[in-house]
Amino acid sequence: MKRFFIPVALLMSFTLLLGCASSSSSPNFGKGLDAYDQGDYATAIKEWEPLAEAGNVEAQINLGLLYLEGRGVDKNYKTAVKWIKLAAEQGYLSAQFNLGYAYATGQGIEQDYKAALNWYLLAAEQGHNSAQYNLGFAYAKGEGTDENLPSAYMWWSFAAEKGKKDAAENRDLAAQRMTATELEIANGMVSACIEKNYKGC
C-alpha cells in the first residue's frame, strides 16, 4: 500500500519582513533593517528586541528568523519559537502555521499534536495552503485527532486546488482507501467548507 507524502516543513523557511504598516514607520525597526542588510545581525537584534517585547509583530517574526538561522546569535529553536508564538497569538498567518509545525515536530517546544492541529486549523481557515496540506496529513494519521480520511481528503483538496505539491496525490490515495459512502461524504464536506469560506470545517 502506498504511503502518504510527509507534511510540509516550513519552520526553517521564514523570510525576513522588510517592514510594513506600523513597523516601517518606527525608526528602530528601520535601523534594524539597515543593520540586517549590512550583515550586522547583532545590531538588528538590538534594535528589534525592544520592539518585539512591546508587541511589534514584524520585529517578533524577524527575531524568530534570526534565532532560527543563528544570525548574530547562536541558533536557538526555543527562542525562535518564543518569538514566533507571540506573532502567532497576534494572528500573523505564517507564524500560526510555523507554530503548528513546531508543535508537530517538537522543534523548540514540547511536541503536542493537538496544539499543532489547532494552529494549523487557524492558518488553514485563512486559506494557508501548507496548513491545509498538513491538516490533511494530521487527519490521515490521527495526529492530534481521530483518524478521519474524509477530513484528510477535504483539506488535501483545498491544498491541491492551490497547487500544493503532493496534495492531489495524497487526496487521491485517501479516496482509494475510503468506501463510496465515505467519498460521497468527503465531497460534501469540501462543498460545505467552501460555502463557509473554510471556517468551522
Phi and psi in degrees as GROMACS dihedral restraints (atoms count N, CA, C in turn):
[ dihedral_restraints ]
;  ai    aj    ak    al  type     phi  dphi    fc
    3     4     5     6     1   -71.9    20    10
    4     5     6     7     1   140.6    20    10
    6     7     8     9     1   -91.5    20    10
    7     8     9    10     1   155.8    20    10
    9    10    11    12     1   -70.2    20    10
   10    11    12    13     1   151.7    20    10
   12    13    14    15     1   -68.4    20    10
   13    14    15    16     1   154.2    20    10
   15    16    17    18     1   -74.3    20    10
   16    17    18    19     1   162.5    20    10
   18    19    20    21     1   -67.3    20    10
   19    20    21    22     1   159.5    20    10
   21    22    23    24     1   -73.2    20    10
   22    23    24    25     1   135.4    20    10
   24    25    26    27     1  -114.4    20    10
   25    26    27    28     1   103.2    20    10
   27    28    29    30     1  -114.6    20    10
   28    29    30    31     1     3.5    20    10
   30    31    32    33     1   -55.7    20    10
   31    32    33    34     1   -36.4    20    10
   33    34    35    36     1   -87.5    20    10
   34    35    36    37     1     5.2    20    10
   36    37    38    39     1  -120.1    20    10
   37    38    39    40     1    30.7    20    10
   39    40    41    42     1   -59.8    20    10
   40    41    42    43     1   147.1    20    10
   42    43    44    45     1  -111.3    20    10
   43    44    45    46     1   145.8    20    10
   45    46    47    48     1   -62.4    20    10
   46    47    48    49     1   133.9    20    10
   48    49    50    51     1   -80.8    20    10
   49    50    51    52     1   128.3    20    10
   51    52    53    54     1   -91.8    20    10
   52    53    54    55     1    18.2    20    10
   54    55    56    57     1    92.6    20    10
   55    56    57    58     1   125.4    20    10
   57    58    59    60     1  -151.9    20    10
   58    59    60    61     1   160.9    20    10
   60    61    62    63     1    46.8    20    10
   61    62    63    64     1  -122.6    20    10
   63    64    65    66     1   -66.3    20    10
   64    65    66    67     1   -35.9    20    10
   66    67    68    69     1   -68.1    20    10
   67    68    69    70     1   -34.4    20    10
   69    70    71    72     1   -69.2    20    10
   70    71    72    73     1   -20.1    20    10
   72    73    74    75     1   -86.5    20    10
   73    74    75    76     1    -7.5    20    10
   75    76    77    78     1   -82.9    20    10
   76    77    78    79     1   123.3    20    10
   78    79    80    81     1   -58.6    20    10
   79    80    81    82     1   -38.4    20    10
   81    82    83    84     1   -67.4    20    10
   82    83    84    85     1   -36.5    20    10
   84    85    86    87     1   -64.6    20    10
   85    86    87    88     1   -43.4    20    10
   87    88    89    90     1   -61.4    20    10
   88    89    90    91     1   -40.9    20    10
   90    91    92    93     1   -63.0    20    10
   91    92    93    94     1   -39.4    20    10
   93    94    95    96     1   -63.3    20    10
   94    95    96    97     1   -41.9    20    10
   96    97    98    99     1   -63.7    20    10
   97    98    99   100     1   -43.6    20    10
   99   100   101   102     1   -59.7    20    10
  100   101   102   103     1   -45.2    20    10
  102   103   104   105     1   -63.2    20    10
  103   104   105   106     1   -43.4    20    10
  105   106   107   108     1   -59.2    20    10
  106   107   108   109     1   -46.4    20    10
  108   109   110   111     1   -60.5    20    10
  109   110   111   112     1   -29.1    20    10
  111   112   113   114     1   -90.3    20    10
  112   113   114   115     1     2.9    20    10
  114   115   116   117     1    80.6    20    10
  115   116   117   118     1    10.9    20    10
  117   118   119   120     1   -94.6    20    10
  118   119   120   121     1    75.9    20    10
  120   121   122   123     1   -69.2    20    10
  121   122   123   124     1   -31.6    20    10
  123   124   125   126     1   -62.5    20    10
  124   125   126   127     1   -40.0    20    10
  126   127   128   129     1   -69.4    20    10
  127   128   129   130     1   -39.0    20    10
  129   130   131   132     1   -58.1    20    10
  130   131   132   133     1   -45.1    20    10
  132   133   134   135     1   -61.2    20    10
  133   134   135   136     1   -44.4    20    10
  135   136   137   138     1   -59.7    20    10
  136   137   138   139     1   -38.4    20    10
  138   139   140   141     1   -76.1    20    10
  139   140   141   142     1   -38.3    20    10
  141   142   143   144     1   -83.8    20    10
  142   143   144   145     1   -28.0    20    10
  144   145   146   147     1   -59.3    20    10
  145   146   147   148     1   -46.8    20    10
  147   148   149   150     1   -62.4    20    10
  148   149   150   151     1   -36.7    20    10
  150   151   152   153     1   -64.4    20    10
  151   152   153   154     1   -43.5    20    10
  153   154   155   156     1   -62.9    20    10
  154   155   156   157     1   -42.4    20    10
  156   157   158   159     1   -61.2    20    10
  157   158   159   160     1   -32.7    20    10
  159   160   161   162     1   -82.1    20    10
  160   161   162   163     1    -1.8    20    10
  162   163   164   165     1   103.6    20    10
  163   164   165   166     1     9.3    20    10
  165   166   167   168     1   -72.5    20    10
  166   167   168   169     1   112.5    20    10
  168   169   170   171     1   -64.9    20    10
  169   170   171   172     1   -37.6    20    10
  171   172   173   174     1   -66.0    20    10
  172   173   174   175     1   -39.8    20    10
  174   175   176   177     1   -65.5    20    10
  175   176   177   178     1   -38.6    20    10
  177   178   179   180     1   -62.1    20    10
  178   179   180   181     1   -45.8    20    10
  180   181   182   183     1   -62.4    20    10
  181   182   183   184     1   -45.3    20    10
  183   184   185   186     1   -65.4    20    10
  184   185   186   187     1   -38.6    20    10
  186   187   188   189     1   -63.9    20    10
  187   188   189   190     1   -42.1    20    10
  189   190   191   192     1   -56.3    20    10
  190   191   192   193     1   -43.2    20    10
  192   193   194   195     1   -61.1    20    10
  193   194   195   196     1   -46.6    20    10
  195   196   197   198     1   -62.5    20    10
  196   197   198   199     1   -39.7    20    10
  198   199   200   201     1   -71.5    20    10
  199   200   201   202     1   -33.9    20    10
  201   202   203   204     1   -63.4    20    10
  202   203   204   205     1   -41.1    20    10
  204   205   206   207     1   -92.2    20    10
  205   206   207   208     1   -10.8    20    10
  207   208   209   210     1    70.5    20    10
  208   209   210   211     1    39.6    20    10
  210   211   212   213     1   -99.5    20    10
  211   212   213   214     1   115.8    20    10
  213   214   215   216     1    81.3    20    10
  214   215   216   217     1    -8.0    20    10
  216   217   218   219     1  -149.2    20    10
  217   218   219   220     1   165.6    20    10
  219   220   221   222     1   -67.4    20    10
  220   221   222   223     1   143.1    20    10
  222   223   224   225     1   -58.2    20    10
  223   224   225   226     1   129.7    20    10
  225   226   227   228     1  -149.4    20    10
  226   227   228   229     1    99.6    20    10
  228   229   230   231     1   -63.6    20    10
  229   230   231   232     1   -36.3    20    10
  231   232   233   234     1   -62.9    20    10
  232   233   234   235     1   -45.3    20    10
  234   235   236   237     1   -69.3    20    10
  235   236   237   238     1   -38.4    20    10
  237   238   239   240     1   -58.6    20    10
  238   239   240   241     1   -46.2    20    10
  240   241   242   243     1   -66.5    20    10
  241   242   243   244     1   -32.6    20    10
  243   244   245   246     1   -55.9    20    10
  244   245   246   247     1   -48.0    20    10
  246   247   248   249     1   -71.9    20    10
  247   248   249   250     1   -39.1    20    10
  249   250   251   252     1   -62.9    20    10
  250   251   252   253     1   -40.2    20    10
  252   253   254   255     1   -63.7    20    10
  253   254   255   256     1   -41.4    20    10
  255   256   257   258     1   -61.2    20    10
  256   257   258   259     1   -41.5    20    10
  258   259   260   261     1   -67.7    20    10
  259   260   261   262     1   -39.6    20    10
  261   262   263   264     1   -62.3    20    10
  262   263   264   265     1   -41.3    20    10
  264   265   266   267     1   -65.6    20    10
  265   266   267   268     1   -20.9    20    10
  267   268   269   270     1   -90.1    20    10
  268   269   270   271     1     3.0    20    10
  270   271   272   273     1    93.2    20    10
  271   272   273   274     1    12.1    20    10
  273   274   275   276     1   -73.1    20    10
  274   275   276   277     1   117.4    20    10
  276   277   278   279     1   -56.3    20    10
  277   278   279   280     1   -55.0    20    10
  279   280   281   282     1   -63.5    20    10
  280   281   282   283     1   -33.4    20    10
  282   283   284   285     1   -66.1    20    10
  283   284   285   286     1   -37.6    20    10
  285   286   287   288     1   -62.7    20    10
  286   287   288   289     1   -45.1    20    10
  288   289   290   291     1   -61.9    20    10
  289   290   291   292     1   -48.0    20    10
  291   292   293   294     1   -66.3    20    10
  292   293   294   295     1   -33.4    20    10
  294   295   296   297     1   -66.2    20    10
  295   296   297   298     1   -39.7    20    10
  297   298   299   300     1   -58.2    20    10
  298   299   300   301     1   -43.4    20    10
  300   301   302   303     1   -64.2    20    10
  301   302   303   304     1   -40.7    20    10
  303   304   305   306     1   -60.8    20    10
  304   305   306   307     1   -44.1    20    10
  306   307   308   309     1   -64.9    20    10
  307   308   309   310     1   -39.8    20    10
  309   310   311   312     1   -65.0    20    10
  310   311   312   313     1   -34.4    20    10
  312   313   314   315     1  -100.5    20    10
  313   314   315   316     1   -13.8    20    10
  315   316   317   318     1    72.5    20    10
  316   317   318   319     1    26.8    20    10
  318   319   320   321     1   -90.6    20    10
  319   320   321   322     1   102.9    20    10
  321   322   323   324     1    85.4    20    10
  322   323   324   325     1    -0.6    20    10
  324   325   326   327     1  -158.1    20    10
  325   326   327   328     1   157.2    20    10
  327   328   329   330     1   -63.9    20    10
  328   329   330   331     1   133.1    20    10
  330   331   332   333     1   -61.1    20    10
  331   332   333   334     1   131.6    20    10
  333   334   335   336     1  -153.6    20    10
  334   335   336   337     1    98.6    20    10
  336   337   338   339     1   -63.8    20    10
  337   338   339   340     1   -34.5    20    10
  339   340   341   342     1   -65.3    20    10
  340   341   342   343     1   -44.5    20    10
  342   343   344   345     1   -64.3    20    10
  343   344   345   346     1   -40.1    20    10
  345   346   347   348     1   -58.2    20    10
  346   347   348   349     1   -46.5    20    10
  348   349   350   351     1   -58.9    20    10
  349   350   351   352     1   -43.5    20    10
  351   352   353   354     1   -64.1    20    10
  352   353   354   355     1   -41.9    20    10
  354   355   356   357     1   -71.6    20    10
  355   356   357   358     1   -39.4    20    10
  357   358   359   360     1   -59.0    20    10
  358   359   360   361     1   -42.8    20    10
  360   361   362   363     1   -62.5    20    10
  361   362   363   364     1   -42.0    20    10
  363   364   365   366     1   -58.8    20    10
  364   365   366   367     1   -43.6    20    10
  366   367   368   369     1   -71.8    20    10
  367   368   369   370     1   -40.3    20    10
  369   370   371   372     1   -63.7    20    10
  370   371   372   373     1   -38.0    20    10
  372   373   374   375     1   -63.5    20    10
  373   374   375   376     1   -20.8    20    10
  375   376   377   378     1   -96.4    20    10
  376   377   378   379     1     8.0    20    10
  378   379   380   381     1    90.1    20    10
  379   380   381   382     1    11.9    20    10
  381   382   383   384     1   -70.2    20    10
  382   383   384   385     1   110.6    20    10
  384   385   386   387     1   -68.9    20    10
  385   386   387   388     1   -31.6    20    10
  387   388   389   390     1   -69.0    20    10
  388   389   390   391     1   -35.1    20    10
  390   391   392   393     1   -66.7    20    10
  391   392   393   394     1   -40.3    20    10
  393   394   395   396     1   -62.3    20    10
  394   395   396   397     1   -41.9    20    10
  396   397   398   399     1   -61.4    20    10
  397   398   399   400     1   -48.8    20    10
  399   400   401   402     1   -68.0    20    10
  400   401   402   403     1   -29.8    20    10
  402   403   404   405     1   -63.2    20    10
  403   404   405   406     1   -41.1    20    10
  405   406   407   408     1   -56.7    20    10
  406   407   408   409     1   -44.5    20    10
  408   409   410   411     1   -63.3    20    10
  409   410   411   412     1   -44.2    20    10
  411   412   413   414     1   -60.5    20    10
  412   413   414   415     1   -42.9    20    10
  414   415   416   417     1   -69.8    20    10
  415   416   417   418     1   -36.0    20    10
  417   418   419   420     1   -67.2    20    10
  418   419   420   421     1   -36.0    20    10
  420   421   422   423     1   -95.6    20    10
  421   422   423   424     1   -11.0    20    10
  423   424   425   426     1    71.7    20    10
  424   425   426   427     1    40.1    20    10
  426   427   428   429     1   -99.4    20    10
  427   428   429   430     1   107.9    20    10
  429   430   431   432     1    87.6    20    10
  430   431   432   433     1     0.1    20    10
  432   433   434   435     1  -161.3    20    10
  433   434   435   436     1   174.3    20    10
  435   436   437   438     1   -72.6    20    10
  436   437   438   439     1   148.5    20    10
  438   439   440   441     1   -59.7    20    10
  439   440   441   442     1   132.2    20    10
  441   442   443   444     1  -151.1    20    10
  442   443   444   445     1    92.3    20    10
  444   445   446   447     1   -64.5    20    10
  445   446   447   448     1   -36.8    20    10
  447   448   449   450     1   -60.0    20    10
  448   449   450   451     1   -39.7    20    10
  450   451   452   453     1   -67.4    20    10
  451   452   453   454     1   -40.4    20    10
  453   454   455   456     1   -60.1    20    10
  454   455   456   457     1   -45.9    20    10
  456   457   458   459     1   -57.6    20    10
  457   458   459   460     1   -44.8    20    10
  459   460   461   462     1   -60.7    20    10
  460   461   462   463     1   -51.2    20    10
  462   463   464   465     1   -67.7    20    10
  463   464   465   466     1   -37.6    20    10
  465   466   467   468     1   -67.1    20    10
  466   467   468   469     1   -30.8    20    10
  468   469   470   471     1   -61.6    20    10
  469   470   471   472     1   -44.2    20    10
  471   472   473   474     1   -66.0    20    10
  472   473   474   475     1   -43.1    20    10
  474   475   476   477     1   -65.0    20    10
  475   476   477   478     1   -39.0    20    10
  477   478   479   480     1   -65.0    20    10
  478   479   480   481     1   -39.0    20    10
  480   481   482   483     1   -59.3    20    10
  481   482   483   484     1   -31.0    20    10
  483   484   485   486     1   -95.1    20    10
  484   485   486   487     1    11.5    20    10
  486   487   488   489     1    83.3    20    10
  487   488   489   490     1    17.1    20    10
  489   490   491   492     1   -68.4    20    10
  490   491   492   493     1   125.1    20    10
  492   493   494   495     1   -56.6    20    10
  493   494   495   496     1   136.1    20    10
  495   496   497   498     1    74.5    20    10
  496   497   498   499     1    -9.8    20    10
  498   499   500   501     1   -65.5    20    10
  499   500   501   502     1   -43.0    20    10
  501   502   503   504     1   -64.2    20    10
  502   503   504   505     1   -41.2    20    10
  504   505   506   507     1   -66.8    20    10
  505   506   507   508     1   -41.3    20    10
  507   508   509   510     1   -62.8    20    10
  508   509   510   511     1   -42.4    20    10
  510   511   512   513     1   -58.8    20    10
  511   512   513   514     1   -44.2    20    10
  513   514   515   516     1   -67.1    20    10
  514   515   516   517     1   -36.6    20    10
  516   517   518   519     1   -64.5    20    10
  517   518   519   520     1   -40.8    20    10
  519   520   521   522     1   -62.5    20    10
  520   521   522   523     1   -42.2    20    10
  522   523   524   525     1   -59.8    20    10
  523   524   525   526     1   -40.2    20    10
  525   526   527   528     1   -65.2    20    10
  526   527   528   529     1   -26.5    20    10
  528   529   530   531     1   -91.7    20    10
  529   530   531   532     1    -4.0    20    10
  531   532   533   534     1  -100.6    20    10
  532   533   534   535     1   156.1    20    10
  534   535   536   537     1   -74.3    20    10
  535   536   537   538     1   167.6    20    10
  537   538   539   540     1   -59.8    20    10
  538   539   540   541     1   -37.4    20    10
  540   541   542   543     1   -66.8    20    10
  541   542   543   544     1   -44.0    20    10
  543   544   545   546     1   -62.5    20    10
  544   545   546   547     1   -39.4    20    10
  546   547   548   549     1   -65.6    20    10
  547   548   549   550     1   -38.9    20    10
  549   550   551   552     1   -63.3    20    10
  550   551   552   553     1   -42.4    20    10
  552   553   554   555     1   -61.8    20    10
  553   554   555   556     1   -44.9    20    10
  555   556   557   558     1   -60.6    20    10
  556   557   558   559     1   -44.2    20    10
  558   559   560   561     1   -65.7    20    10
  559   560   561   562     1   -35.5    20    10
  561   562   563   564     1   -64.8    20    10
  562   563   564   565     1   -37.9    20    10
  564   565   566   567     1   -63.9    20    10
  565   566   567   568     1   -40.7    20    10
  567   568   569   570     1   -58.8    20    10
  568   569   570   571     1   -50.4    20    10
  570   571   572   573     1   -61.3    20    10
  571   572   573   574     1   -44.9    20    10
  573   574   575   576     1   -64.7    20    10
  574   575   576   577     1   -38.9    20    10
  576   577   578   579     1   -69.3    20    10
  577   578   579   580     1   -37.9    20    10
  579   580   581   582     1   -62.1    20    10
  580   581   582   583     1   -43.2    20    10
  582   583   584   585     1   -60.1    20    10
  583   584   585   586     1   -33.5    20    10
  585   586   587   588     1   -89.9    20    10
  586   587   588   589     1     7.1    20    10
  588   589   590   591     1    55.6    20    10
  589   590   591   592     1    43.6    20    10
  591   592   593   594     1    71.5    20    10
  592   593   594   595     1     0.1    20    10
  594   595   596   597     1   -86.9    20    10
  595   596   597   598     1   130.8    20    10
  597   598   599   600     1    69.2    20    10
  598   599   600   601     1    28.2    20    10
